[in-house]
Amino acid sequence: MPTSKIYELGSLVRTTAKFTKFDGSVQDPTTVSLTVTTPNGTETTYVYGTDNILKASTGIYYYLIDANAVGLWKRRWFSTGVGQAASSGKFEVIEGA
């Protein structure tokens, strides 16, 4: 999977997940979680309702990642129960000019 975006060190990186039914309509899953992996390999999992995952509207959730280290970051959204799904991606953080 190619790196989709590059951010400068110290940025707040917004990651968003949209959970839909097979017909394309949005739905709220039973649980919504996000695992963020830092460049040094540290994984942290956040859970909606417990951590700072925010809900924009039905089926749409987001989280602001503090890009505080240079290197390749990974993120993986996943849900369980109703609306079970998963989606992953990555981004790169570089030193400023």
C-alpha positions in Angstrom: 0.0 0.0 0.0 1.7 3.3 -1.0 2.1 6.2 1.3 -0.8 8.6 0.6 0.4 11.8 2.3 3.4 13.5 3.8 3.2 15.8 6.8 5.7 17.9 8.7 6.8 17.0 12.2 4.4 18.4 14.8 1.3 18.3 12.6 -2.0 17.1 13.8 -3.0 14.4 11.2 -6.8 13.8 10.9 -7.7 10.3 10.1 -11.4 9.5 9.2 -13.4 6.3 8.9 -16.8 5.9 7.2 -18.8 2.8 8.0 -21.4 1.8 5.4 -23.9 -0.9 4.7 -23.7 -2.9 1.5 -26.2 -0.5 -0.1 -23.8 2.4 0.6 -25.9 4.0 3.4 -23.9 4.9 6.5 -24.4 3.2 9.8 -23.0 3.3 13.3 -21.1 0.0 14.1 -21.4 -1.7 17.5 -17.8 -0.7 18.4 -15.3 1.6 16.6 -11.6 1.3 17.2 -8.4 2.7 15.7 -4.9 1.4 16.1 -2.0 3.8 15.4 1.5 2.5 14.9 4.3 5.0 15.3 7.6 4.9 13.3 9.3 3.0 16.2 6.7 0.3 16.1 4.6 1.3 19.2 1.0 0.4 18.7 -1.8 2.2 20.5 -5.5 1.3 20.2 -8.2 3.8 20.8 -11.9 3.0 21.2 -14.9 5.3 20.5 -16.7 6.3 23.7 -13.5 5.7 25.8 -10.8 7.6 24.0 -10.7 10.7 21.9 -12.2 9.3 18.7 -14.9 11.8 17.7 -18.1 11.2 15.7 -18.7 13.7 12.9 -22.1 12.2 12.0 -23.8 8.8 11.6 -21.1 6.3 10.5 -18.3 8.8 10.3 -15.6 9.0 12.9 -12.3 10.7 13.1 -9.2 11.0 15.3 -6.3 13.6 15.4 -2.9 11.9 15.5 -0.1 14.0 17.0 2.7 13.4 14.4 5.5 13.8 16.9 8.1 11.5 15.3 9.7 11.4 11.9 9.1 8.3 9.8 6.3 6.0 8.5 3.1 5.9 10.5 0.3 3.4 10.1 -3.3 3.5 11.1 -6.0 0.8 11.1 -9.7 1.5 11.7 -11.9 -1.5 12.6 -15.3 -2.1 13.9 -17.1 -5.1 15.4 -20.7 -6.3 15.6 -23.2 -4.5 13.4 -21.2 -2.8 10.6 -18.1 -5.0 11.1 -15.3 -3.6 8.8 -11.6 -2.7 8.6 -9.5 -0.2 6.7 -5.9 0.7 6.9 -3.5 3.2 5.6 -0.2 5.0 6.2 1.4 8.4 6.0 4.9 9.8 6.3 6.2 12.5 8.7 9.3 14.5 7.7 11.3 17.2 9.3 10.3 20.7 8.3 12.4 22.7 5.8 
